[in-house]
Amino acid sequence: MAAQRYKRMFEVRNYMLRTEIAAWGNTLWNQKIHGFGSRDFIFLSERNKIQAFMDEADLPRIATVGYRNLTNPPFVRADLVETWRVLRRMYREISELKKLDVANVPTRQLGLFAQRYLKTLINVYGRFQTSVNWYTIGVEQELRQYLAGKVSNTVKREDVLRSLVRPVKRFEFEQEEIEWIRIVLEAQKHGAFIKKLKDIGPQRAAAVIKKKYPGLFQKIAVHQQQYEWLTADSNLQPYTVLDCVRNLQTMLHQQPRELKSKLHELESRQRTVIRENKRLLAQYRVSPTYRRLVAMLQEYAYTRFCIRFCWTQGMHFGMRLYHEAARRSKINPELSQFCLTTEIVDCLIHGKQLPAADLRKRKTLYVLWLHNFKLELYTGLKARNLVRYVREHSRVERTGEVHGEIGSPGRTVGRVKVITYDKPLAPQIDEMKKGDILVAGQTRPEIITACRKAGAIVTNEGGICSHAAVVSREFDIPCVIGTKVATDIFKDGDRVEVNANEGIVRRIK
C-alpha cells in the first residue's frame, strides 16, 4: 500500500449492507457509468461507526470525468433515463418483498430473489454517484465563473447560483411534512387535547390518543406505515408510532396560524421556485448553454434525493432477508447486519450457514477495502494495522475555526449539537434545543427533526445540491457545507458563530 493521503468521505452507523453497496457504488458502477472509479476506497468499521476514506488523488480525476460527462447532453439524457429505470425496478423488488412470507419461501427460491434484490440495490447506489459533489463540482465552478461577469458581489453571486440550481419538483420529505402538518392541525381542533399531552411521555400520550381520538390515531398509524423507512438510512431504525407521537407533542404547541403558513409555503413552493428561476434567468440573461447546465443540476439535485429514498427503502425492507438468513442459520438476527451480500445469498440459495464467529469479530472491528475493483475484508491484526495507517494519512489540523462552502446564507450564534450516526438518533435529537447549531458529517432524511430545530447547519461533506444545503434553504437558516472537519473540531456545548455569508464557523467564548 503506497504512501498517500486519504480524504474522509462520510460516516454512517456500522452495518455491512450500507458499507458494501457504497463500496461497489463508488467504484464498480462509477467505472461502468463514467469510465472511471476509485481504485482505493476504504471503510473503517469500529463497533458502531463506519468511516469511508478515498485516495485524495482520485478526486480531481473524478471531477474531470464528471465535468466531461455532465456537459455532454446525450450522456445526461441517457444517465437519467437509466437511473429512473433502475429506481422503478428497485421499487418493484421492494413491493414483491413486502408481499413475501419469507419464513415459508423455499431456500433456493428465496436465495435467487435475494441475489436479484441485492444486485439491484447496489445498482441504485451506483446511480447516485453522478449527483454527488465531487462529480458536479466542475459544472458548479463553470457556472460561478459565468455569473462572475454578471454579478460582482461574491455573496450575491452565490445566492443567485443556489437559487438557480434549486430543485423545482417536490421532495418526498416535503410531502411527508405537508401530510404531517395536516394531522397536527386536526389534533389542535380538540380543545383540551394539548393540555393532556403537555407533560406526559410519548407512550402514555399514544394510549390517550388511541382511546379518546381513535380517528386521529388511525391517521397517525397510516402516516407511520407509509413513511416507516424515512429514518432507516443510517441506523436501520424505523420511524415508529412513538416517534410520530413525540413529534406531535412538540408541534402541538405551535400556533395554528404558524402551521397553516408553513403548510401554504410548502404547498406553493414549486410555483415559487419556478417563478424565481424564470426571473433570475431573465434578469441575468443566462445563455441557452448555461440554462441547460442549470436545468441539469436542478434535475440531478432532485434525482439524488429520489435515489436516496429508494435505497433507504431497499435497505430497510431488505433486512428481512438478512434476518431470515440468520433464523435459518440459528444465530442472533443482529449479527446478520455484518454479513456480505454474497454470504446472505449463499445461505439462502445453498443453505450455507452464516459464519457466526467471524460476524462477532466484525461487530467489533473490520476493514472493507475495495482495491483495484476487488473487495477485501479484514478483521483482527490486519484490520488494526490498516486503521492505523489510514488515520495517520488523513489527519486534520485542529483549530477553533473551519471553512466551507455556503449552503444557505446568513449569520447566527449558538451552542453546538453534534449529531453522530453511530449512536441512536432519537435521544440525540431530543437533547437538541431550538436554535442549536447542528453539526454533522452530513444531514440525511432521518434527522430532519433536528434540522427543523437548528439555528444553523454545519457539515463535513456536501455541495450546493446536498441534503443539508437544500433543507437549510427550505427552512431559511444559515448553512456551511463541505468543511471536511467540523465534527472533529467542535463538541457539544461549544459556542460558535456561523457566518454562512463567507463560509466560516468559529468557536467563540
C-alpha positions in Angstrom: 0.0 0.0 0.0 1.8 3.1 -1.2 2.1 6.2 0.9 -0.7 8.7 0.2 -3.2 10.9 1.9 -6.8 9.8 2.3 -9.9 12.0 2.4 -12.7 11.1 4.8 -15.9 11.0 2.6 -18.7 10.1 5.0 -19.6 8.1 8.1 -22.6 6.0 9.0 -23.7 3.5 11.6 -21.9 0.2 11.3 -23.8 -2.4 9.2 -22.3 -4.2 6.3 -25.0 -3.7 3.7 -24.7 0.1 3.8 -20.9 -0.3 3.5 -20.9 -2.8 0.7 -23.4 -1.1 -1.6 -21.4 2.2 -1.1 -18.1 0.4 -1.9 -19.4 -1.1 -5.1 -21.4 2.0 -6.0 -18.4 4.3 -5.6 -16.1 2.1 -7.7 -17.5 -0.6 -9.9 -20.6 1.4 -11.0 -18.6 4.6 -11.4 -16.3 2.6 -13.8 -19.3 1.3 -15.7 -21.2 4.6 -15.9 -18.4 7.2 -16.1 -15.4 5.3 -17.3 -13.5 6.0 -14.0 -13.9 4.7 -10.5 -11.7 5.0 -7.4 -9.3 2.1 -7.2 -8.7 2.7 -3.5 -11.8 3.0 -1.3 -11.6 2.0 2.4 -14.2 1.6 5.1 -13.0 1.5 8.7 -15.7 -0.1 10.8 -15.2 0.0 14.6 -18.1 -1.0 16.8 -21.0 1.3 15.9 -19.3 3.6 13.3 -18.1 3.3 9.7 -15.9 5.9 8.2 -15.3 5.9 4.5 -12.0 7.1 3.0 -10.9 7.7 -0.6 -7.5 8.2 -2.1 -7.4 12.0 -2.5 -5.6 11.7 -5.8 -8.8 10.2 -7.3 -10.9 13.3 -6.5 -9.6 15.7 -9.2 -9.8 12.8 -11.7 -13.4 12.3 -10.7 -14.2 16.0 -11.1 -12.7 16.0 -14.6 -14.7 12.9 -15.6 -17.8 14.5 -14.1 -17.4 17.7 -16.0 -16.8 15.9 -19.2 -20.0 13.8 -18.8 -22.3 16.3 -17.3 -21.6 18.9 -20.1 -22.5 16.2 -22.7 -26.3 16.3 -23.2 -26.6 12.8 -24.7 -24.8 11.3 -21.6 -27.1 13.3 -19.2 -30.2 12.1 -21.0 -29.2 8.5 -21.1 -28.0 8.5 -17.5 -31.3 10.0 -16.2 -33.4 7.6 -18.3 -31.3 4.6 -17.0 -31.5 5.9 -13.4 -35.2 6.1 -13.4 -35.4 2.6 -15.0 -33.3 1.2 -12.1 -35.4 3.0 -9.5 -38.6 1.6 -10.9 -37.1 -1.9 -10.9 -36.0 -1.5 -7.2 -39.5 -0.4 -6.2 -40.9 -3.5 -7.9 -38.5 -5.6 -6.0 -39.5 -3.9 -2.7 -43.1 -4.4 -3.4 -42.6 -8.1 -4.1 -40.5 -8.5 -0.9 -43.2 -6.8 1.2 -45.7 -9.4 0.0 -43.4 -12.4 0.6 -43.8 -14.6 3.6 -40.0 -15.1 3.8 -40.2 -17.7 6.5 -42.1 -20.1 4.3 -40.4 -19.5 0.9 -38.2 -22.4 -0.1 -34.5 -21.8 0.4 -33.3 -21.7 -3.2 -36.3 -19.6 -4.4 -35.7 -17.0 -1.6 -32.0 -17.0 -2.3 -32.4 -16.3 -6.0 -34.8 -13.5 -5.1 -32.2 -12.1 -2.6 -29.5 -12.3 -5.2 -31.6 -10.2 -7.7 -32.8 -7.8 -5.0 -29.3 -7.0 -3.6 -27.8 -6.6 -7.1 -30.5 -4.1 -7.9 -29.9 -2.3 -4.6 -26.1 -1.9 -5.4 -27.1 -0.6 -8.8 -29.3 2.0 -7.2 -26.4 3.3 -5.1 -24.2 3.3 -8.2 -26.7 5.7 -10.0 -26.3 8.1 -7.0 -22.7 8.9 -7.9 -23.5 11.2 -10.8 -25.1 13.7 -8.5 -22.5 13.8 -5.7 -20.4 17.0 -5.1 -17.2 15.5 -6.3 -18.7 14.8 -9.8 -20.7 18.1 -10.1 -18.1 20.5 -8.8 -16.6 21.2 -12.2 -20.0 22.3 -13.6 -20.7 24.4 -10.5 -17.4 26.2 -10.9 -18.2 26.9 -14.5 -21.5 28.4 -13.6 -19.7 30.5 -10.9 -17.3 31.9 -13.5 -20.1 32.6 -15.9 -22.1 34.5 -13.2 -18.9 36.4 -12.1 -19.3 38.5 -15.3 -22.9 39.4 -14.3 -22.9 39.6 -10.5 -19.8 41.3 -9.0 -20.7 40.7 -5.3 -19.5 37.3 -4.2 -22.2 36.7 -1.6 -24.9 37.8 -4.1 -23.4 35.6 -6.8 -23.5 32.5 -4.6 -27.1 33.3 -3.6 -28.1 33.6 -7.3 -26.3 30.3 -8.1 -28.1 28.4 -5.2 -31.4 29.8 -6.3 -30.9 28.8 -10.0 -30.0 25.2 -9.2 -32.7 24.8 -6.5 -34.8 21.7 -7.4 -38.3 22.5 -8.7 -40.0 19.2 -8.0 -41.4 18.4 -4.6 -39.3 16.1 -2.4 -40.7 13.1 -0.6 -39.7 14.6 2.8 -41.7 17.7 1.9 -44.7 15.7 1.0 -44.4 13.9 4.4 -44.2 17.2 6.2 -47.3 18.5 4.4 -49.3 15.4 5.4 -47.9 15.6 8.9 -48.8 19.3 9.4 -52.4 18.5 8.3 -52.5 15.8 11.1 -51.2 18.3 13.7 -53.8 20.9 12.6 -56.6 18.3 13.0 -55.2 17.4 16.5 -55.3 21.1 17.5 -59.0 21.2 16.9 -59.5 19.2 20.1 -59.7 21.9 22.8 -58.3 20.1 25.9 -56.1 17.8 23.9 -52.9 20.0 24.2 -53.1 20.2 27.9 -53.5 16.4 28.3 -50.4 15.7 26.2 -48.1 18.5 27.5 -46.3 16.8 30.4 -46.7 13.1 29.7 -44.4 10.6 27.9 -45.0 9.5 24.3 -46.2 6.0 25.3 -48.9 7.4 27.6 -49.7 10.1 25.1 -50.2 7.4 22.4 -52.5 5.5 24.7 -54.6 8.6 25.3 -54.9 9.4 21.6 -55.9 5.8 20.8 -58.6 5.8 23.4 -60.0 9.3 23.2 -59.4 10.1 19.5 -59.3 6.8 17.5 -59.8 8.5 14.2 -56.7 10.7 14.8 -54.7 7.7 16.0 -55.6 5.8 12.8 -54.3 8.7 10.7 -51.0 8.7 12.7 -50.7 5.0 12.2 -51.3 5.2 8.5 -48.7 8.0 8.2 -46.2 5.9 10.1 -46.7 2.9 7.9 -46.3 4.9 4.8 -43.0 6.6 6.0 -41.6 3.9 8.4 -38.5 3.8 6.2 -37.8 7.5 6.4 -35.3 7.3 9.3 -33.7 4.0 8.4 -30.8 5.0 6.0 -28.0 5.3 8.5 -29.1 3.3 11.5 -31.8 0.8 10.4 -34.2 2.3 13.0 -37.7 2.7 11.5 -39.9 5.7 12.1 -42.3 4.4 14.7 -45.7 5.4 16.0 -43.9 6.7 19.2 -41.7 8.9 17.0 -44.8 10.3 15.4 -46.4 11.0 18.8 -43.2 12.6 20.1 -43.2 14.9 17.1 -46.9 15.6 17.6 -46.3 16.6 21.2 -43.6 19.1 20.1 -45.6 20.6 17.2 -48.9 20.9 19.1 -47.5 24.0 20.9 -47.1 25.9 17.7 -49.8 28.4 16.8 -52.3 27.1 14.2 -51.7 30.2 12.0 -48.0 29.4 12.1 -48.6 25.9 10.9 -51.1 27.0 8.2 -48.5 29.5 7.0 -45.9 26.7 6.8 -48.3 24.4 5.0 -49.1 27.1 2.4 -45.4 27.7 1.9 -44.7 24.0 1.3 -47.7 23.5 -1.0 -46.8 26.6 -3.1 -43.0 26.1 -3.1 -42.9 24.5 -6.5 -44.7 27.5 -8.1 -42.5 29.9 -6.1 -39.3 28.2 -7.2 -40.3 28.1 -10.9 -41.2 31.8 -10.8 -37.9 32.8 -9.1 -35.9 30.7 -11.5 -37.5 32.3 -14.5 -36.9 35.8 -13.1 -33.2 35.1 -12.4 -32.6 33.6 -15.8 -34.2 36.6 -17.5 -32.6 39.2 -15.2 -29.1 37.9 -15.8 -29.7 37.0 -19.4 -28.4 33.5 -19.0 -27.4 32.0 -22.3 -29.0 28.8 -23.6 -25.8 26.8 -23.0 -25.8 27.8 -19.3 -29.6 27.4 -19.0 -29.0 23.7 -19.9 -26.4 23.4 -17.2 -28.7 25.0 -14.6 -31.6 22.6 -15.7 -29.2 19.6 -15.5 -28.1 20.5 -11.9 -31.7 21.0 -10.9 -32.7 17.6 -12.2 -29.8 15.8 -10.5 -30.4 17.6 -7.2 -33.9 16.3 -7.3 -32.9 12.8 -8.6 -30.2 12.4 -5.8 -33.0 12.6 -3.2 -35.1 10.1 -5.1 -32.2 7.7 -5.3 -31.5 8.1 -1.5 -35.1 7.5 -0.6 -35.2 4.4 -2.9 -32.0 2.8 -1.4 -33.3 3.7 2.1 -36.4 1.7 1.5 -34.4 -1.0 -0.2 -32.1 -1.5 2.8 -34.9 -1.1 5.3 -37.1 -3.8 3.8 -34.1 -5.9 2.6 -33.1 -6.5 6.2 -36.0 -9.1 6.2 -33.8 -11.2 4.0 -30.8 -10.8 6.4 -32.9 -11.7 9.4 -34.4 -14.7 7.7 -30.9 -15.9 6.8 -30.0 -15.5 10.5 -33.0 -17.5 11.5 -32.2 -20.4 9.2 -28.6 -20.3 10.5 -29.9 -20.2 14.1 -27.9 -17.1 15.0 -28.8 -13.7 16.5 -30.5 -11.6 13.8 -28.3 -8.6 14.8 -25.2 -10.5 13.7 -26.6 -10.8 10.2 -26.1 -7.0 9.8 -22.3 -7.8 9.4 -22.8 -10.2 6.5 -21.6 -9.6 3.0 -24.4 -9.9 0.4 -22.6 -12.9 -1.0 -22.9 -14.6 2.4 -26.6 -13.9 2.6 -27.1 -15.3 -1.0 -25.0 -18.4 -0.3 -27.0 -19.0 2.9 -30.4 -18.7 1.1 -29.5 -20.5 -2.1 -27.2 -23.2 -0.9 -28.2 -23.5 2.8 -24.7 -22.5 3.8 -24.6 -21.4 7.5 -23.6 -17.8 8.3 -20.2 -17.6 9.9 -21.3 -16.6 13.4 -17.7 -16.5 14.9 -16.5 -14.2 12.1 -19.5 -12.0 12.4 -18.9 -11.4 16.1 -15.3 -10.3 15.2 -16.7 -7.9 12.5 -19.1 -6.4 15.1 -16.0 -5.1 17.0 -13.7 -4.2 14.1 -13.4 -4.8 10.3 -12.0 -3.0 7.3 -13.6 -3.3 3.9 -11.1 -2.3 1.2 -12.2 -2.1 -2.4 -8.8 -2.2 -4.1 -8.4 -2.4 -7.9 -12.1 -3.3 -8.1 -11.7 -6.3 -5.8 -13.4 -6.4 -2.4 -11.2 -7.4 0.5 -12.5 -7.9 4.1 -10.1 -7.8 7.1 -10.5 -8.4 10.8 -8.1 -8.8 13.7 -4.5 -7.5 13.4 -4.6 -6.8 9.7 -7.6 -4.6 10.2 -6.0 -2.7 13.1 -2.9 -2.0 11.1 -5.0 -0.7 8.2 -7.0 1.6 10.6 -3.7 3.0 12.0 -2.3 3.5 8.5 -5.3 5.3 7.1 -5.7 7.5 10.2 -2.0 8.5 10.0 -2.6 9.6 6.4 -5.8 11.5 7.0 -5.0 13.7 9.9 -6.7 17.1 10.3 -5.3 20.3 11.7 -7.3 21.2 14.9 -8.1 24.9 15.2 -11.1 26.8 16.5 -12.3 27.8 13.0 -13.4 25.9 10.0 -14.1 27.0 6.4 -16.5 25.6 3.9 -19.0 26.4 1.2 -22.1 28.4 1.6 -25.2 26.1 1.7 -27.6 28.9 2.7 -26.6 32.5 3.6 -27.0 34.2 7.0 -25.3 34.6 10.3 -26.1 33.4 13.8 -24.6 32.4 17.1 -25.5 29.4 19.1 -24.4 26.2 21.0 -23.2 23.2 19.1 -25.1 20.0 19.0 -23.1 17.2 17.2 -25.3 14.5 15.7 -23.5 11.3 15.0 -24.8 8.2 13.2 -23.0 5.7 15.4 -25.4 6.3 18.3 -29.3 6.1 18.5 -30.6 9.2 16.8 -33.8 9.8 18.8 -32.1 10.6 22.1 -29.6 13.0 20.4 -32.4 14.8 18.6 -34.4 15.0 21.9 -31.4 16.6 23.6 -31.1 19.3 20.9 -32.7 22.7 21.8 -34.4 25.1 19.4 -31.7 27.3 17.9 -28.8 25.0 18.5 -26.1 24.7 15.8 -26.5 21.3 14.2 -23.0 19.9 13.3 -22.9 16.5 11.5 -20.8 14.6 8.9 -23.8 15.2 6.6 -27.5 15.5 7.1 -30.0 12.9 6.0 -33.7 12.5 6.0 -33.7 10.6 9.3 -32.5 13.7 11.2 -35.0 16.1 9.6 -36.5 16.8 13.0 -33.1 18.0 14.2 -32.8 20.2 11.1 -36.1 21.8 11.9 -34.8 22.7 15.4 -31.5 24.0 14.2 -30.5 27.7 14.2 -27.9 26.7 11.5 -26.4 23.6 9.9 -22.7 22.8 9.6 -21.5 19.7 7.8 -18.2 18.0 6.9 -19.5 16.9 3.4 -21.8 18.2 0.7 -22.2 20.6 -2.2 -24.8 23.2 -3.2 -27.2 20.4 -4.2 -26.7 18.3 -1.0 -29.4 17.4 1.6 -28.0 20.0 4.1 -28.0 22.8 1.5 -31.4 22.1 0.2 -33.0 21.6 3.6 -31.4 24.8 5.1 -32.7 26.8 2.2 -36.2 25.4 2.7 -36.1 26.2 6.5 -34.4 29.6 5.8 -31.4 29.0 8.2 -27.7 29.6 7.6 -25.7 26.6 6.4 -22.0 25.9 5.8 -21.2 22.7 4.0 -18.0 20.9 3.0 -15.9 21.9 6.0 -14.3 18.4 6.0 -13.5 18.6 9.7 -16.4 20.3 11.7 -17.2 17.1 13.7 -13.6 16.8 14.6 -13.2 20.4 15.7 -16.5 21.2 17.5 -18.0 19.5 20.5 -21.5 19.6 22.2 -21.9 22.8 24.0 -19.3 24.8 22.2 -20.5 28.4 21.5 -19.9 29.2 17.8 -20.5 31.9 15.3 -21.8 30.7 11.9 -21.0 33.2 9.2 -22.6 31.5 6.2 -22.2 34.6 4.1 -18.5 33.8 4.0 -18.5 30.1 4.7 -16.8 30.4 8.1 -17.6 28.8 11.5 -15.5 29.8 14.5 -15.6 29.0 18.2 -16.2 32.0 20.5 -16.1 32.5 24.3 
